[in-house]
């Protein structure tokens, strides 16, 4: 079976629960060797580095929140001292 999907890294495929090889076909498309007959095919795309990227984004968000709170506290202390 040739699928109209680019064969980027991160694809896994199973036929009836058994792993099969995901191959690069013509023009860089996904090609799967599926046995004849009626089967259940599952193709999953899990982008490499996605979990690491999400963790980095979460950490960056926490740093931004912490810096914003420190800046607000600094302004509040400055305004309080001037009164």
Secondary structure, DSSP 8 states (H G I E B T S, - for coil): -EEEEE--TTEEEEETTEEE-EEE-GGGEEEE---SSS--EEEEE--TTHHHHHHHHHHHHHHHHHHHHHHHHHHHHHHHHH-
